[in-house]
Structures are given as C-alpha cells and as structure tokens.
Amino acid sequence: QVQLVESGGGLVQAGGSLRLSCTASVSIFSIFSINVMGWHRQAPGKQRELVATITTDGRTNYADSVKGRFTISRDNAKKMVYLQMSALKSEDTAVYYCNAGPTWGTPEYWGQGTQVTVSP
C-alpha cells in the first residue's frame, strides 16, 4: 500500500518560482511500488497531462512544455519527490498530482493534488 501527500502549492506571479513536495508512506515490503515517482497536472477544462517523472536511480523525463523550466528530483532515504518550478507561466496553472508506480509509464498511486495558480 502506498499513500502520497503533496505540499507546496500556492499563488505565484508569472516568472516566479515554486517548489512542490510529495511524501510517500510505504512499507519496506512494497518499496518497489515507488520505483518511479512523478507529477501530472490538470488545468480546468483540460485533460490530465504528464509533467515529469524520475526513477530511483535518477533517470528523468519531462513534458516538452516544461523542459528547461522545471526540475524533478527525489530523496530515496526520505521517500520524497520534488518539483522545482521556475519561470512560471499562466498556462502552468493547474492542480498538480504526485504519482508513483513500480515501472516507467505505469503510475498506480496518486496523491490528492495541490493547487498551483500563476497570475499573469
């Protein structure tokens, strides 16, 4: 069983920065379930989309729309994943969801989301 809790969302002006955090609660017997952790987002009236993912050994991938602006990282000892967002744009406004799964491309667990609002 895996539980994910996000934090760090809020209001920020366009061009500013924000750092999201996600903490996983998982037993040692299910630690493989968070081999891959990442972030998706969903804006009003739009479909949920991938933002970034990262594996236990540090392999990452990003959506083209955030490359060069967002950085994903993780702390395996703390079982946490972070999303450092810079040069924020109004179109980044969305609910950001932390996710995790045992393999790349197959997220199985989701947090409840944290709102990020970027003012123009």
PEKAPE-V866094 format. One record per backbone hydrogen bond with DSSP energy under -1.0 kcal/mol. CO is the residue of the C=O (numbers start at 0). NH is the residue of the N-H. E is the energy in kcal/mol with one decimal. If there is no record, write none. Layout:
co=CO nh=NH e=E
co=CO nh=NH e=E
This chain:
co=2 nh=24 e=-2.8
co=4 nh=22 e=-2.3
co=6 nh=20 e=-2.8
co=9 nh=116 e=-2.6
co=11 nh=118 e=-2.3
co=12 nh=15 e=-2.4
co=15 nh=87 e=-2.1
co=17 nh=84 e=-3.3
co=19 nh=82 e=-2.2
co=20 nh=6 e=-2.2
co=21 nh=80 e=-2.1
co=22 nh=4 e=-1.8
co=24 nh=2 e=-1.9
co=26 nh=29 e=-1.4
co=29 nh=32 e=-2.3
co=30 nh=33 e=-1.7
co=31 nh=34 e=-1.7
co=34 nh=55 e=-1.3
co=35 nh=100 e=-2.2
co=36 nh=53 e=-2.9
co=37 nh=98 e=-2.3
co=38 nh=50 e=-2.7
co=38 nh=51 e=-1.6
co=39 nh=96 e=-3.2
co=40 nh=48 e=-2.8
co=41 nh=94 e=-2.4
co=42 nh=45 e=-2.3
co=48 nh=40 e=-2.5
co=50 nh=62 e=-2.5
co=51 nh=38 e=-3.0
co=52 nh=60 e=-1.7
co=53 nh=36 e=-2.7
co=54 nh=57 e=-1.8
co=58 nh=54 e=-2.2
co=60 nh=52 e=-2.1
co=62 nh=65 e=-1.7
co=65 nh=68 e=-2.2
co=65 nh=69 e=-2.4
co=68 nh=85 e=-1.5
co=70 nh=83 e=-3.0
co=72 nh=81 e=-3.1
co=74 nh=78 e=-1.1
co=74 nh=79 e=-2.0
co=78 nh=23 e=-2.7
co=79 nh=74 e=-2.5
co=80 nh=21 e=-1.8
co=81 nh=72 e=-1.7
co=82 nh=19 e=-2.6
co=83 nh=70 e=-2.3
co=84 nh=17 e=-2.5
co=87 nh=14 e=-3.0
co=88 nh=91 e=-2.0
co=89 nh=92 e=-1.7
co=93 nh=115 e=-2.6
co=94 nh=41 e=-2.0
co=95 nh=113 e=-2.0
co=96 nh=39 e=-2.4
co=97 nh=110 e=-2.5
co=98 nh=37 e=-2.3
co=99 nh=107 e=-2.6
co=99 nh=108 e=-2.3
co=100 nh=35 e=-2.7
co=102 nh=105 e=-1.6
co=108 nh=99 e=-1.8
co=113 nh=95 e=-2.9
co=115 nh=93 e=-1.9
co=116 nh=11 e=-2.2
co=118 nh=13 e=-2.1
